[in-house]
Amino acid sequence: MDRFIFIIICVTSFAVTVGNAQDRITTLSLEEAIALATRENFTLRAAQFDFQATRANEITAGLIPNPALSYMAEQLGEPEKNKDQHTVILGQIIETGGKRARRLDSARAATRVAGHVLAGVQQQIVFQTKKSYTDVLTAKAAVDLADQNVKSLGEIERIQRLRANKGDISELELLRIQVQQFAFQRDAADARQALQAAKIALRAVAGPDRIAEDYDVTGKLDFRDFAFTKPDLYNLARANRPDLRAAGTAREKAQADINLAHANAWWDITPQLEYRKDGKFDSYGVGISVPLRVFDRNQGEIARTLADARRVDAAYQATVVQAQSEIDTAFGAMATERQKVTSLSDTYLPKAQQARQTVEFAYRRGGASLLDFLDAQRSYRETSLEYVRSLGNYWTALYQLELAVGGSLVK
């Protein structure tokens, strides 16, 4: 019986494992990666719970103070009967000065600030997803390029080995080709390692529980040009950037806190109802309790909130300056990478490719030296790899610019 139960448990666990494996994604597009990240990323989930916790403060701010009930028994144990006294007092604080409304204003402003902070975390996660996705595409392109180089040089090495066996070329010349082939194979191994690392990073940010370990991405690393002006980017940042909006909302909260501090300086009143049983007699009474704010009139809190408002205003100005600085940096990086990509694609890569083809054609027919051939191969490899890297850097800089302005720039 125990063996039967054990077998059932094993079969069930295997079925669940297989089912989970089958549900995992094996092919991932950029849109799917972003959707997964915004839904599954644990850092974003933590920020969402933090937002919910902040919003819960609105409930506390809107609550009415609890009533107070007191009971007192006196003259217990007296020799004479019916001499004990029992007193019950019920009081309810009535807030004045609009305290409850001011608390709600402050709590709601804090919720809006937390909402902008949450939006900032989400934009950061989206940026990390796009960057990791671009890194995967860049690594895939580098692997394809390395494989092409290895295949091309391998064909040359095969032909030259036959020639070396016949005595047409020296063993030293064949050895140099084989050494160069090792460099190309090393490039391919490094590219595969970089691809694996990039896929791990993308899987970690987009959802390790939903993406299979051996997955692939769709899409192509190509060049698309975009025209932006700094004034337009500055305007987009003011309208969309979460930290700017959070800093602006923080000024509203600072003003709400000032209003709350002034409201807390008002005297609250506590109406009271009293019931007393004195021996055989019952009596009722009413009263009122008022704190005498002679010394503490909330001066310290008022001064603190006024100073905090000035601090928040300065922080807002600093955030504006920081946003413009980040836009300028990202814009400059994108312009630099765009210049590299266009120069490589329009000028240097075609020339390196033509030089390699020409020298290879001549070398096969004995019209070029081995050193010329290897140099042409090396130049083409370096230029092609630089072009792939520049493409990846261009898209990364573009996504960094999106993060700086707080909105999508790629349609």
N, C-alpha and C positions, 0 to 999 in steps of 0.2 A: 504493500500500500504506500509506504514511504517512497519507494522507488518510483511508483507511478506518479505521485505528486511532484517529485523532483523533475521527472521528464516533462510534465505539463508546464512547470515553471520555466524550464529551459526553452521549450518550444515557444511559449508566449513571449519571453524576452527576446528570442531571435526574431519573431515576427514583428515585434515593436521596433527593434533595431533596423530590420530591413525596410519597414514602412517609413521610418524617419529618414533613412538614407535615400529612399526613392523620392521623398518629398523635397529633398534638397535641390537647390538650383545648380545646374551644371553649365549653363550659358548665361552670361550677364551682359546687359547693355548699360550704358551710362544712366539712362532714365530709370532702369530697374534698380541700379545700385543706389541712386539718390533716394528712391522711394523706400528701399529697404533700410537705408541708414536713418532716415527720418522716422522710421517706425520701430526699428530694432536696436538702435545704438543705445548702449547702457548709460553713457555720459549724458545723452539727451534725456533719457528717462529720469535720471537723477535730477536734472534741471526742471523737468516737468513736475516732479513731486515737490521740489522746493517752491515752485510757483504755487502749487495747490496749498502748501503750508502757509505761504504768505497771504493768499486769498482768504484762508480760514480766519485770519485776524479781523476781517470785516464782521464776522459773526460776533466775535468778542466785543468789538467796538460798538456794535449796535444794541448790546444787551442793556436792559434796565437794571439798576442796582437791586440786589436782593433785599427783601424786608428783614428786619431784625426782631426777634422775639426773645424776651427775657422773662424769667420767672424767679420769684424770691419767696421763701417761707421764713417767717419770724415767730418768735415767742413759742417755739416748740418745746414740749415737755413741761409746761407750766402746771402747777398743782390744780388750779381751777380749770374747769372744763370750758371748752369753746373760747379759749383765749388766743389760740394760734391764728396767725395772719398769713394770707397767701396773696401775692400780687403778681399779675401778668401784664406785661407792657409790650405792645406791638407798635413798631415804628417803620416808616418807609421813607427812604431818602428821596427827595425831589431835587434833581440837578437843575441848576440855573445857569444862565449865561450861554445856553446852547452847547453844552459840553458834549452831549451825545452826537449831535450833528457834526461838531468839529472833529470828534474821534473818527466818525465815519468818513469824513473828507480825507483825513490823514491816512486811514487804512486803505481807502480806495486808491489814493495816489500811490501808496506803496505797492499795491497790486499792479497798477499800470507800470511802475518801474520794473517790477519783477517780470512782467510780461515782455517788456523790451529786452531784459536780460536773457530771458528764455529764447527770444527770437535771435539774439546774438549768438547763443550757443548753437542753435540750429543752423545758422549761416556758417558757423565755424565747422560744423560737422559736414555740411554740404561741400564746403571748400576742401576739406580733407578727403572727401570721397572723390571729388573731381580730380584733385591732384594725384591721388593714388591710382585712379583709373588711367590718367595720362601717363603715369610712371609705368603701368603695365603695358600700355600701347607702345611706349618708347622702348621698353625692354624687348617686346615682341619684334619690333622693327629691327632692333639691334641683333636679335637672334637670327632673323631672316637674312640680314646683310652678312653676318658672320658665316652662316651656312652657305650662302652663295659664294663667298670668297674662298671658303674651304673647298667647295666643289670645283670651282674654276682652277684653283691652284693644284688641286688633286689631279685634275685632268692633265695639266702641264707636267706634273711630276710623273704620272704614268707614262706619258709619251717619252719624256727625257730618260726615264729608267730603261726603256727599250733601246733608246739610242746609246745609252751608256753601256748596255750589254753588248751592243754591236761595235762599240769602240768609237762611235761618232763624236761623243763628248767625253770629257774627263769625269772621273768619279767625284772630284772636288766640286765641279759644277752641279752635279746631282745632289751632293751633300748640302750645298748652300740652298738649293730649292727646298729640300726636306726640312732644313732649319726654319726657313721662312714659313713653311706649311705648319710647323708647330706653333708659330706665333699666331697664325690664323685660327688654329684649333683652340689655342688658349683664349683668344677673343670670344670664340663661340661658347666655351665653358663659362667664362666670366659673364657673358650676356645671359646665359641660362640661369646662372645663380642670381643675377639682378632681377630677372623675370620672376623667379620663385619668391624673392624677398618682396617685390612689388605686389604680387598676388596675395601674399600673406597679409601685408598692410591693408590692402583693399578689403580683404575678407574680414579683418578685425574691425574695421570702421563701419562696414556695411551690414554685418550680421553673421558672425561665425556659426551660429546655430542654424541658419537658413541656407548657407552656401556650402556646396560640397568642397572638399579639400582639393580635388583635381578638377577644377572648373576652368572655363575659358571665357574670354570677353569678346564681344563683337565691336565693330567700329574700326576706323582707319585713322592713322595719324597723318593728317593732311594740313595744308595751310589755307587759312581763310583770313582775309584782311578786314580790319574794322577801323572806322574813322571816329575818333572821339576828340572832344575839346575839353580842356581843363575846366572852364566855367560850367559846362554841362555836367561834368562829373561832380563838381562841388555841389551843384544844385541837387543832383541825385542823392548825394550823401546826406545833405540836410533833410531831405524828405524821407529817406529810407534807412539810413544807417542806424542800427538798434542802439548803439552806445550813445549816439547823439540824441536820439529820442528819449532814452533813459535819463540822460543828463538834463534834458529839458523838463521831463516830468518830475525829476528830483527837485527842481526849483519850485514846481507846484506843490510838492509835498512839504518842502521847507516852509512855504507860506502857510500851508494848512497847519503845520506844527506850531507856527507862531500864533495863529488864531486859537489853537487849542490851548496853548500856554496862557494866553489872556483869558480864555473862558474858564480855565481851572482856577483862576484867581477869584472868581465869584464865590460868594457864600452859598453853600447848599443848605437846605432846610429839611428837617426831619419831623413831620407830624407824628404824633404818638397817641395811641389809645390805651387806656389803663383800666383794668378790672381788679378790684381788691375784695377779698372776703375776710372780714374781721370778726371772728367768732360767728355769731348768728347773722351778722349784717353784711350785705353786699353793697358795694359802691362802684361807681364808674367815674372816669376822668379823662380829660384830653390835655395834650401838651404839645410843645414844639421845642425842638433842639436846633440851635444855630451855632456853628463854630465861630469863635471870635478871632477873625484874621487880623490880629494886631501886629504881629511880628512877621509871620510868614504869609506873604501875599504873592507867592510864586515868583518872586523877583529873579531868583537864580535860573529857573527854567525859561523864563522870558528872555533873559540875557543869553542863555545858551542857544535857544532857537534862533535868535537874531544873528548870533555869530555863525551858527551852522548855515543859515541862509546865505551869508556872504561867502562862506566856504564852498557851498554848492554852486553858487554863481561863478566863482573862480574856476571850479572844476569843470563847469560847462565850457568856459572859454578855453581851458586847456584841452578839452576833448575836441573842440573845433579845430584847434591848431594841430593836434595829433592826427586828426582825420585828414586834413589837407596835406600834411607831411606824408602820410601813408599813400595817399592818392598820387602825389608827385613821385614818390619812390617807385610805386608799382607801374605808373604810366611811363616813367623813364626806362624801367627794366623791360617793359613790353616793347617800347620803341627800339631799344637796343637789340633785343632778340629778333624783332621783325626785320631789322636791317641785316642781321646775320643770315637769317633764313633766305631772304630775297637775294642777297649777294651769293650765297652758296648755291641756291637753286638756279639762278640765272647765269652765273659766271663760272664759279670755281668748280662746282661738281661736274658740269658738262665738259669742261676742259680736262679735268682729272680723268674722267671716263674716256674721252677721246684719246688722251695721251696713253692710257693703259691699253686700249684696243690697238692703237698704232704700234706701240712698242712690242706688244705681245705678238702681233702679226709679223713684225720684222724679226723678232727673236725666234719664232718658229721656223723661219726661213734663213736663219743665220745672218740677218742684217743688223742685229743689235746685240749688245753684250749682255751678259747675265746681270751685271750690276745695274745697267739701265732698266732691264726688265723688273728686277726686284724693287728698284726705286719707284718705278711707275706703279707697281702693285701696292707698295706701302703708301704712296701718296693718295691713291684712290681709296684705300681702306680708311685712312685717317680723315679724308675729306667727307666720305660718305657717313662715317660715324659721327663726325662733327655736325653734319646736316641733321641727322636723326636727333641728336641731343639738343640742337638749337630749336627744332620743332617742339620737342617736349618742354623746353624752357619757355618757349613762346606761349604755349597754352597754360603753363603754370603761372606765368606772369599775368596773363589775361584773367585767370581765375583769382589771382591775388588782387587784381584791380577790382573785380566784382566784389570781393570781400571788403575792400576799402570803401566802396561806394554803397555797400549794403543792398545790392540788387543785381539781377541778372543782366548781362550785357550781350550774351550770345543767344540769338534767336534760333 
